[in-house]
Amino acid sequence: MTGKGRDNRPTLTLKGAGFTPEFRSLLNKAAKKAGKTQAEFAAEVLAAAARRTLSESNPHDNPPPATVQQLEDMRTAVQAADLKAEETRKTVQDLAQKVQQLAEASARRGIWQRISGR
């Protein structure tokens, strides 16, 4: 209450483990340095932090840098596996074509040539 009656200004009460005497002292020193009361200083700092948080993208939208690096490493590994699979597919295709050619050549040879190996 003030000398003229009840103080009708809005209030905010914060309770928590972080609001220690050391925190209160730190808040008081910062407010004095800024030339403000603790309430003015706290309101200004909290409002600025709230605006900054609201203007930033959702932290859940941006994975941590370690996760980004893991995803990039996985993408690189998948690309390498895809290249290896494509090389293997080409090799198998070439071998199948050679087997087909050998089978056709063998079918053109007579029975005696196949038995004698000529």
N, C-alpha and C positions, 0 to 999 in steps of 0.2 A: 504494500500500500504506500501511496505517496501522501504528502501532507494535505493535498486537496481532495482526497478520496481514494477510491479503489482504482488500481492500475488495470486497465482493460486491454492492454497490449497482448497479442497472442504469445503464448509460451510454448516451449518445446522442452520436454524432459527426456534426457538420454541416459540409459542405465546399461552398464555392461562392464565386462572385465577390462576392457581397454581404457575406460575412463578412470584412470588411477590418479593419485595426487601428483605424480610426475607429469601426467598428461595435462592436468589442470594448470600446473606451473608453466609448462611449455606454451599452452594456449594463452595464458596471461602475459608472458614475456613477448610473444609474437603480436598480440593485440596492442600492447604498449608501444612496441616498435613501430607498428602501423598507425599509431595515434587513434586507436579505436577502443571501445569497450570489448570485453570478452564476447558478449552477445553479438555485437555488430560484426566483429571479426569472424566469429564462428558462422554466422548467417551468410556472410559474403563468401567465405571459403566453401561452405557446403553447397551454396547455390551454384558457384562456378563448377564445382566437381560434379554436381547433378547435371548441369547443362552439358558438360563435356561427355559424361557417360551416356546421356540420351542422344547426343549427336554422333557418337561412335556407333559402328555396326555392332550387332549382337556378338559378344565374345564366343558364343557357341557356333556362330557362322564361320569363324576363323579358327581353324585348328591350330594347336601349338606348333611352333617351328619344328620341334622334333618329329611330330606327326607328319608335317609337310615333307620333311626330308625322307622319312620312311616311305611315304607314298611315292616320292620321286624315285627312290631306289627300287621300289617294287615295279614302277612303270618301266624303268630301264631294264630290269631283269625280265619282265614280260616281253619287251621288245627283242631282247637277245634270244629268248626262248622261241619267239615267233620266227626269227631269222633262221635259227638252227632247225626248226621244224620244216621250214620252206626248203632249206638245203637238203634235208633228209628226204622230203617228198620228191624233190628233183632227182636225187640219187636213186631212189626206189623206182621212179618212173623210167630212168635210163636203163637200170638193170632189167626191168620188166620188158623193155623194148629189145634189149640184147637177147634175153631168153626167148622171146617170140621169134626173133630172126634165126636163132640157132634151131629152134623147133621147126621152122619152115625149111631151113636148109637140110635138116635131118630128114624131113618128110620127102624131100626131092631125091634123096639118095636111095638107091636100091637096097634090097635086103642084104645082098652080099657085101656091099660097101659098108653097111652099118655093122655087120658082124666082124668084118676084117679090120674095121677102123680106118679105112682109106677114104 
